[in-house]
């Protein structure tokens, strides 16, 4: 009798804990927050590799901070695929073109973004949001802020957040040996912005994402026109970054063709003119910020001082 009662109590306790877990999960796992202050533009966030939209100690915390600092501004953190599993997988295994397509449709359906919004991309989310700015001018993006974005790609992957060492080693070997193989381009996100400076032509012809949004295959005037609609394009580089190689890619710089040691000056790069960045530079639309620290290592105080004022602009 005692053991039966104990079993029942355990079952009831288990189900109660399960219900509490679901309730708490529903409360904090929310892709949108705020919305009580119509006087500030909404903010859209896109997470990086190995992250998800709404974890409290990551983008969920950033969402809350923005809502607090904008006194109730609407914040939407992009959840790719509509659930946490697909959202995490998207950082590695869902092609950026497919993700950008999905996001453009989601943003268009969100009536609260109709008059414009600011965007913040974290790590690879930075170049993905730039693709949104270039390909989907409606609703209008005002300020694009990229934190550690790889605008000229990467040529090295020393760490893979949230993956095992064995999995990361496997991905690195794939990138080193077969990044531009069609099946790798289709199945591995990082391959689509793997930029081999020693084999530039192979990169341009084989990349199915980055070479397109950087106008390296042909000049897409639609991309240039849409990018020029931004009021500001803010690029934040982490000056002690050990994940993004080269770290200068965060400021749209890259290795001089044919080697992987010397960084080419920004204004001398082909993409500077081909994407119309030269005109944006002259107009004062390009903003370069540097922060001491490793990849995405920013303090609350630094974010409030440097990013929040950009979010309060009309």
C-alpha positions in Angstrom: 0.0 0.0 0.0 2.8 2.4 1.0 4.8 1.6 -2.2 1.7 2.1 -4.4 1.0 5.4 -2.8 4.6 6.4 -3.2 4.5 5.4 -6.9 1.4 7.5 -7.4 2.9 10.5 -5.7 6.0 10.2 -7.9 3.9 10.0 -11.0 1.9 13.1 -10.0 5.0 15.0 -9.1 6.6 14.0 -12.4 3.6 15.3 -14.4 3.4 18.5 -12.3 7.1 19.1 -13.0 6.5 18.4 -16.7 3.6 20.9 -16.7 5.8 23.5 -14.9 8.6 22.9 -17.5 6.2 23.5 -20.4 4.7 26.6 -18.8 8.2 28.1 -18.1 9.3 27.1 -21.6 6.3 28.8 -23.1 7.1 32.0 -21.1 10.7 32.3 -22.0 10.7 30.7 -25.4 9.0 33.6 -27.2 10.3 34.9 -30.5 8.7 38.3 -29.8 8.8 40.7 -26.9 7.6 44.2 -26.1 5.4 46.2 -28.5 3.9 48.7 -26.1 6.0 51.7 -27.4 4.9 52.6 -30.9 7.3 55.6 -31.0 10.4 53.5 -31.6 11.1 51.3 -34.6 10.9 47.5 -34.1 14.1 45.5 -33.9 14.7 42.2 -35.7 17.5 39.8 -34.5 19.1 36.8 -36.2 21.2 34.5 -34.2 24.5 32.8 -35.1 25.8 29.3 -35.6 25.0 26.9 -32.7 22.5 29.3 -31.1 18.7 29.7 -31.2 16.3 32.6 -31.2 15.2 32.9 -27.6 17.4 31.2 -24.9 17.4 33.5 -21.9 21.2 33.5 -21.5 21.7 34.4 -25.1 19.3 36.2 -27.5 16.4 36.0 -25.1 18.5 38.2 -22.7 19.3 40.6 -25.5 15.6 40.9 -26.4 14.7 41.8 -22.8 17.5 44.3 -22.7 16.3 46.0 -25.9 12.7 46.1 -24.7 13.9 47.7 -21.4 16.2 50.3 -23.1 13.5 51.2 -25.7 10.8 51.4 -23.1 8.7 48.7 -24.6 9.8 48.6 -28.2 8.8 45.6 -30.3 11.6 43.0 -30.7 11.4 39.9 -32.9 14.1 37.3 -32.8 14.0 35.1 -35.9 13.1 31.5 -35.2 13.9 29.5 -38.4 11.4 26.7 -39.1 9.0 27.4 -36.3 10.5 25.2 -33.6 13.7 25.0 -31.5 15.1 21.9 -33.2 14.9 23.3 -36.7 16.1 26.7 -35.4 19.3 25.1 -34.1 19.8 23.0 -37.1 19.4 26.0 -39.4 22.8 27.3 -38.1 24.5 24.3 -39.7 22.3 22.5 -42.2 19.7 24.7 -43.8 21.0 26.6 -46.9 21.1 30.4 -46.3 19.1 31.0 -49.5 16.3 28.9 -48.1 16.5 30.7 -44.7 16.5 34.2 -46.2 13.5 33.2 -48.3 11.7 32.0 -45.2 12.6 35.1 -43.2 11.5 37.5 -46.0 8.1 36.0 -46.0 7.9 36.1 -42.2 8.9 39.7 -42.0 6.4 40.7 -44.7 3.6 39.0 -42.8 4.4 40.9 -39.5 2.3 44.0 -39.6 4.3 45.6 -36.8 7.3 45.9 -39.2 5.4 47.5 -42.1 6.8 51.0 -41.4 10.4 49.8 -41.1 12.7 48.2 -38.6 16.3 48.0 -37.4 18.1 44.7 -37.7 20.9 43.1 -35.6 22.7 40.0 -36.9 24.9 38.0 -34.6 27.9 36.3 -36.3 26.7 34.6 -39.5 23.2 36.1 -38.8 24.9 39.4 -39.9 25.5 38.4 -43.5 22.1 36.6 -43.6 20.4 39.9 -42.6 22.5 41.7 -45.2 21.0 39.3 -47.8 17.6 40.2 -46.5 18.4 43.9 -47.0 19.6 43.3 -50.5 16.9 40.9 -51.7 13.8 42.0 -49.7 13.3 45.7 -49.5 9.8 45.4 -48.0 9.3 45.9 -45.1 12.1 48.5 -45.2 15.2 47.9 -43.1 16.6 51.1 -41.6 19.8 50.4 -39.7 21.7 47.1 -40.2 24.0 46.2 -37.3 26.2 43.2 -37.7 28.1 41.8 -34.6 31.0 39.6 -35.8 29.4 39.1 -39.2 31.6 37.4 -41.9 30.9 39.7 -44.8 33.8 38.5 -46.9 33.5 34.9 -45.6 35.9 32.8 -43.6 39.0 30.7 -44.3 39.2 28.7 -41.1 36.9 27.3 -38.5 38.8 26.7 -35.3 35.7 26.1 -33.1 32.0 25.2 -33.7 29.8 26.4 -30.8 27.6 23.6 -29.3 29.0 20.9 -31.5 31.3 18.1 -30.3 35.0 18.2 -31.1 34.6 15.2 -33.5 31.7 16.8 -35.3 33.6 20.1 -35.6 36.7 18.3 -36.9 34.5 16.6 -39.6 33.0 19.9 -40.7 36.5 21.5 -40.9 37.8 18.6 -43.0 34.9 19.0 -45.3 35.5 22.7 -45.7 39.2 22.2 -46.3 38.8 19.5 -48.9 35.4 19.9 -50.6 33.8 23.2 -49.7 32.6 23.9 -53.2 31.3 20.5 -54.1 27.6 20.8 -54.9 26.5 18.4 -52.2 28.6 20.2 -49.5 27.2 23.6 -50.6 23.7 22.2 -50.3 24.1 20.6 -46.9 26.5 22.7 -44.9 25.8 26.4 -44.2 29.5 27.3 -43.5 30.5 26.1 -46.9 28.3 28.7 -48.5 30.5 31.5 -47.1 33.9 29.6 -47.2 36.1 32.0 -49.1 39.4 30.4 -50.3 41.6 33.4 -51.2 44.2 31.1 -52.9 41.6 29.8 -55.3 39.4 32.9 -55.9 37.8 31.6 -59.2 36.8 28.3 -57.6 35.2 30.3 -54.7 33.3 32.6 -57.0 32.0 29.9 -59.2 31.4 27.3 -56.4 29.9 29.5 -53.6 26.1 29.4 -53.7 25.5 32.3 -51.3 28.3 34.7 -50.4 29.6 35.3 -53.9 26.1 36.2 -55.0 25.3 38.7 -52.2 28.7 40.2 -52.7 28.1 40.7 -56.5 31.1 38.6 -57.4 29.5 36.6 -60.2 27.7 39.5 -61.9 26.7 43.0 -60.8 23.1 42.8 -59.5 21.9 46.4 -59.5 18.9 45.4 -57.4 21.2 44.4 -54.5 23.1 47.7 -54.8 19.9 49.8 -54.9 18.4 48.0 -51.9 21.5 48.2 -49.8 21.7 52.0 -50.4 18.3 52.3 -48.8 19.8 51.6 -45.4 20.3 54.7 -43.3 23.3 53.0 -41.6 25.3 49.8 -42.1 27.1 49.2 -38.8 29.8 46.6 -38.6 31.2 45.5 -35.3 34.6 43.7 -35.2 35.7 41.7 -32.2 39.4 42.6 -32.0 40.6 39.5 -30.2 38.3 37.1 -32.2 39.5 33.4 -32.2 36.6 32.0 -34.2 36.3 34.2 -37.3 39.3 33.9 -39.6 40.2 36.4 -40.7 38.6 38.7 -38.1 38.8 41.6 -40.6 36.0 40.0 -42.6 33.8 41.6 -39.9 34.7 45.0 -41.4 34.3 43.7 -45.0 38.0 43.2 -45.5 39.8 40.1 -46.6 43.1 38.5 -47.7 44.7 39.8 -50.9 44.1 37.3 -53.6 46.6 34.4 -53.8 47.6 34.1 -50.2 46.2 34.0 -46.7 48.4 36.4 -44.6 48.1 40.0 -45.9 44.7 41.8 -45.5 43.8 44.0 -48.4 42.6 47.5 -47.6 38.9 47.8 -47.7 38.8 50.6 -50.4 41.0 48.5 -52.7 38.8 45.4 -52.7 36.7 44.5 -55.7 33.5 44.2 -53.7 34.0 47.8 -52.4 32.9 49.1 -55.9 30.9 46.1 -57.1 28.4 46.3 -54.2 28.3 50.1 -54.1 30.0 50.3 -50.7 32.1 53.1 -52.0 29.1 55.3 -52.4 27.7 54.3 -49.0 31.2 55.1 -47.5 31.2 58.6 -49.1 27.7 59.2 -47.7 28.7 58.3 -44.2 26.4 55.3 -44.1 29.1 52.8 -43.2 30.0 52.7 -39.5 33.0 50.6 -38.2 33.1 49.7 -34.5 35.7 47.7 -32.7 35.4 46.0 -29.3 38.1 44.3 -27.3 37.3 40.6 -26.7 36.6 37.3 -28.3 33.7 36.4 -30.7 30.4 38.0 -29.5 31.9 38.8 -26.1 30.1 42.1 -25.4 29.1 43.5 -22.1 25.7 44.9 -21.3 27.3 48.4 -20.7 29.0 48.3 -24.1 25.7 47.3 -25.9 23.7 50.1 -24.1 26.4 52.7 -25.0 27.1 51.7 -28.6 24.1 49.8 -30.0 21.0 51.1 -28.2 21.3 54.7 -29.6 21.2 53.2 -33.1 18.0 51.5 -32.2 16.4 54.8 -31.1 16.9 56.4 -34.5 13.9 56.8 -36.7 
